[in-house]
């Protein structure tokens, strides 16, 4: 059989490749414990104006995005969202949390809440640094 490389991967094909990797890893490790999590910050009319996304994998909470509108930052909403998503992670048997942030984003915010830098990627994006942080839950 001949094979060819095609750079037009469909959504279904992407999911197939991901599922095959998961099946491979599951044969070699404990079950993934994968779950998507999210917490919204809503205004008085019930509209989402910010929030935090995360997922669980094995016994780790992977924080994806934390967003608070600039005009309401510094009021504790970010801390409340982070604390809530960490609690949800604990409820899913996560023992650790991990996230990425940049030098122009929120490194200090996370460090003040117990996260520590374990690695950094320099010049990503050009002229900046990405930080990889973890925390024991």
Protein Blocks (a to p, Z undefined) as FASTA:
>chain_A
ZZdddfbdcfklmmmmmmmmmmmmmmmmccekiacdddddddfkopafbdcddddehjbc
cdfbdcddfklgonlmmmmmmmmmmmmmmmnopabdcddddfklmmmmmmmnopacfbdc
ehiaehiacddddddZZ
